[in-house]
Amino acid sequence: MFKQKNYTSKALEKEYMFQHPGVRTVSKIKDAAMNKHGVVLEERLAEEVLKHVVVNPKLKIDDFSNYKEYTEVINAAYAFISGQDEDGDSDDHQQGGSPQES
């Protein structure tokens, strides 16, 4: 199993579960989100993140009624899978494997 993280949004205080899909899938998400000039397209990135990373609740872009909530969740999920997570490991749920040493 891959690493998981509970996330509570600041905008609406809703709870989400992120799951790391693996390094290959993270690369595919990044590639799929870019146009031919290498510019990341918000809608494509959001679709890929919602499809592969936000596992609970399962959502599509149109399920969000608040743009601030939408961008916050997508950015937090992408930060989680790309190793730029600012929250630390306080809410991480490791599935299998051994704990990392600090």
Backbone bond lengths (Angstrom), bond angles and torsions (degrees), N, CA, C in turn:
res aa  C-N    CA-C-N  psi(-1)  N-CA   C-N-CA  omega(-1)  CA-C   N-CA-C  phi
1 M - - - 1.456 - - 1.527 110.32 -
2 F 1.298 115.02 154.34 1.453 121.00 -179.93 1.526 111.17 -96.58
3 K 1.294 115.06 164.41 1.461 123.29 -179.84 1.532 110.38 -62.11
4 Q 1.330 116.21 139.41 1.457 122.02 178.17 1.523 110.08 -124.69
5 K 1.324 115.35 159.00 1.467 120.67 179.09 1.521 109.47 -147.00
6 N 1.321 115.52 132.15 1.466 121.10 169.68 1.513 107.23 -81.87
7 Y 1.312 116.13 137.87 1.462 120.77 179.42 1.519 108.72 -134.46
8 T 1.322 116.95 130.85 1.456 122.42 174.63 1.517 107.70 -112.29
9 S 1.323 116.33 122.92 1.460 120.59 -177.48 1.518 110.87 -70.32
10 K 1.305 114.97 147.79 1.463 120.60 176.74 1.528 111.05 -80.67
11 A 1.333 116.48 -32.96 1.465 121.12 -176.13 1.530 111.99 -64.58
12 L 1.323 117.45 -50.95 1.466 120.72 -176.31 1.517 113.58 -123.67
13 E 1.334 117.27 3.86 1.461 123.14 -179.29 1.527 112.91 55.06
14 K 1.323 116.49 39.10 1.464 121.68 175.01 1.521 108.78 -92.68
15 E 1.322 115.95 152.14 1.459 121.20 -178.97 1.515 111.21 -101.07
16 Y 1.332 114.22 140.90 1.458 122.82 179.31 1.519 108.80 -135.68
17 M 1.322 116.23 154.24 1.464 121.35 173.42 1.524 107.27 -117.22
18 F 1.340 115.43 122.85 1.458 121.63 175.17 1.525 107.98 -100.92
19 Q 1.321 115.92 146.05 1.459 121.14 174.15 1.514 108.77 -133.80
20 H 1.326 115.20 129.19 1.468 119.73 178.68 1.526 107.80 -69.90
21 P 1.342 118.22 124.46 1.462 120.59 -175.41 1.529 114.42 -86.49
22 G 1.323 117.90 0.21 1.464 121.07 -176.92 1.527 110.28 103.69
23 V 1.313 115.68 153.98 1.460 121.50 -173.78 1.533 112.25 -62.15
24 R 1.320 117.98 -42.05 1.470 120.33 -179.64 1.527 110.53 -60.51
25 T 1.319 117.10 -44.25 1.465 120.27 -179.23 1.520 110.96 -67.95
26 V 1.333 117.98 -36.11 1.465 120.24 176.08 1.527 109.36 -60.37
27 S 1.325 117.52 -42.67 1.468 121.31 176.93 1.522 111.18 -62.02
28 K 1.320 116.54 -41.37 1.465 120.59 179.00 1.530 111.06 -65.88
29 I 1.334 116.93 -38.87 1.466 120.77 177.83 1.523 109.39 -60.69
30 K 1.333 116.07 -47.70 1.463 120.66 -179.44 1.522 110.87 -61.14
31 D 1.335 116.74 -45.81 1.468 120.75 179.29 1.530 112.05 -62.40
32 A 1.320 116.60 -43.30 1.462 121.11 -177.73 1.521 112.24 -67.59
33 A 1.332 116.85 -25.75 1.466 121.09 -176.66 1.531 112.93 -83.66
34 M 1.336 117.68 -7.40 1.468 120.07 -176.28 1.531 112.05 -100.33
35 N 1.340 114.12 148.48 1.457 118.42 172.95 1.531 108.89 -86.49
36 K 1.328 117.99 -176.34 1.469 121.21 -175.32 1.529 113.11 -66.48
37 H 1.319 117.86 -13.45 1.464 122.07 179.40 1.534 111.78 -99.31
38 G 1.326 117.36 3.95 1.455 121.40 179.13 1.514 114.77 83.53
39 V 1.319 116.37 13.11 1.465 120.92 179.38 1.535 108.77 -90.29
40 V 1.327 116.10 129.74 1.467 120.38 179.18 1.526 109.20 -72.88
41 L 1.321 115.36 129.81 1.460 122.41 178.44 1.527 109.07 -100.50
42 E 1.316 115.64 122.12 1.466 121.86 -174.28 1.522 113.06 -53.65
43 E 1.326 117.07 -48.50 1.458 119.83 -175.86 1.527 111.44 -63.73
44 R 1.320 116.92 -43.90 1.470 119.89 179.49 1.526 111.23 -64.00
45 L 1.344 116.39 -43.13 1.468 119.68 179.02 1.526 109.97 -61.22
46 A 1.317 116.88 -45.98 1.461 121.02 -179.31 1.524 111.43 -60.76
47 E 1.335 117.12 -44.07 1.465 120.33 179.51 1.523 111.30 -59.57
48 E 1.330 116.70 -44.63 1.464 121.55 -179.18 1.527 111.77 -67.37
49 V 1.325 116.89 -42.64 1.466 120.93 179.65 1.528 110.37 -64.65
50 L 1.317 117.10 -43.49 1.463 119.99 179.10 1.527 111.23 -66.17
51 K 1.298 116.83 -33.99 1.464 121.41 -179.47 1.529 112.10 -72.69
52 H 1.345 117.36 -40.73 1.462 120.99 -169.84 1.530 116.05 -110.07
53 V 1.335 118.36 -18.19 1.473 120.20 -171.32 1.527 112.92 -116.71
54 V 1.321 118.41 -46.59 1.462 121.37 -179.78 1.533 106.77 -81.12
55 V 1.330 115.87 103.52 1.463 119.80 -173.36 1.525 113.60 -98.08
56 N 1.326 116.56 -17.38 1.460 119.09 178.25 1.526 109.33 -153.21
57 P 1.302 118.42 121.52 1.466 126.40 -7.14 1.526 110.68 -74.94
58 K 1.329 116.25 154.03 1.460 120.37 175.53 1.528 107.40 -73.83
59 L 1.326 115.68 124.77 1.465 120.64 -174.78 1.520 111.63 -133.31
60 K 1.317 113.72 160.29 1.458 122.84 168.52 1.530 106.18 -119.84
61 I 1.311 117.17 165.22 1.465 120.84 -177.84 1.528 110.76 -54.00
62 D 1.323 116.54 -42.89 1.462 120.76 -176.20 1.535 113.52 -66.96
63 D 1.319 117.56 -12.43 1.463 120.67 177.67 1.529 112.24 -74.99
64 F 1.329 117.16 -17.93 1.466 120.93 179.37 1.532 109.23 -84.14
65 S 1.324 116.21 134.59 1.464 120.35 176.46 1.522 111.25 -106.32
66 N 1.338 115.37 -4.87 1.460 120.66 -176.16 1.527 108.43 -128.61
67 Y 1.335 117.75 117.59 1.464 121.67 -176.61 1.527 112.02 -62.92
68 K 1.322 117.16 -37.76 1.466 120.59 179.47 1.527 110.23 -61.86
69 E 1.321 116.55 -44.21 1.469 121.76 177.66 1.528 110.25 -61.05
70 Y 1.306 116.25 -46.80 1.469 122.68 -179.90 1.523 111.38 -56.96
71 T 1.334 117.83 -51.85 1.463 119.96 -177.72 1.525 111.51 -67.92
72 E 1.314 117.18 -36.35 1.461 120.46 178.82 1.531 111.25 -62.36
73 V 1.334 116.27 -46.16 1.467 120.65 -178.08 1.532 110.64 -66.74
74 I 1.322 117.49 -44.76 1.469 120.28 179.72 1.518 110.21 -62.32
75 N 1.330 117.68 -46.38 1.465 120.96 -179.68 1.523 111.75 -63.13
76 A 1.334 117.54 -41.43 1.466 120.85 179.84 1.530 110.73 -66.42
77 A 1.319 116.77 -40.99 1.466 120.35 179.75 1.529 110.56 -66.48
78 Y 1.336 116.91 -41.35 1.459 119.46 178.97 1.529 110.71 -67.66
79 A 1.316 117.90 -38.99 1.471 121.15 176.61 1.532 109.85 -61.49
80 F 1.317 117.04 -39.03 1.461 122.08 178.97 1.529 111.23 -61.76
81 I 1.328 117.73 -48.31 1.472 119.42 -175.96 1.523 113.02 -77.82
82 S 1.328 117.37 -21.18 1.463 119.78 -178.16 1.530 112.90 -97.34
83 G 1.333 116.69 4.02 1.454 120.55 176.89 1.516 114.26 79.09
84 Q 1.328 117.54 15.93 1.461 121.74 -179.91 1.524 111.36 -105.64
85 D 1.313 116.15 18.46 1.462 122.49 -177.51 1.523 110.19 -63.06
86 E 1.320 116.71 122.05 1.465 121.85 -178.01 1.517 112.51 -88.03
87 D 1.326 117.98 -13.53 1.456 121.81 -174.22 1.519 114.06 -76.31
88 G 1.297 118.07 -14.90 1.458 120.13 -174.86 1.510 109.89 81.72
89 D 1.312 117.36 -161.38 1.456 121.91 -174.02 1.516 113.65 -106.68
90 S 1.326 118.67 15.55 1.462 120.79 -172.32 1.522 113.34 -62.44
91 D 1.314 119.27 -31.66 1.464 121.20 -178.18 1.521 113.12 -110.16
92 D 1.326 117.66 10.36 1.455 120.00 -178.49 1.525 110.47 -73.55
93 H 1.320 115.37 145.01 1.453 122.27 175.82 1.512 107.21 -121.68
94 Q 1.319 117.14 105.13 1.458 120.82 178.77 1.514 108.38 -79.72
95 Q 1.290 115.98 133.01 1.447 122.13 175.99 1.523 106.76 -109.36
96 G 1.313 116.67 104.40 1.459 120.28 179.77 1.512 111.98 75.91
97 G 1.320 116.41 179.06 1.454 120.69 179.38 1.520 110.59 76.21
98 S 1.315 115.28 174.60 1.455 119.45 179.77 1.515 109.97 -103.24
99 P 1.326 117.64 153.38 1.467 119.82 179.97 1.519 110.60 -66.06
100 Q 1.321 115.56 146.14 1.457 120.59 178.56 1.512 108.66 -79.99
101 E 1.317 115.14 144.85 1.451 119.33 177.58 1.504 109.75 -92.68
102 S 1.343 116.56 143.65 1.459 121.26 179.88 1.501 110.42 -93.17
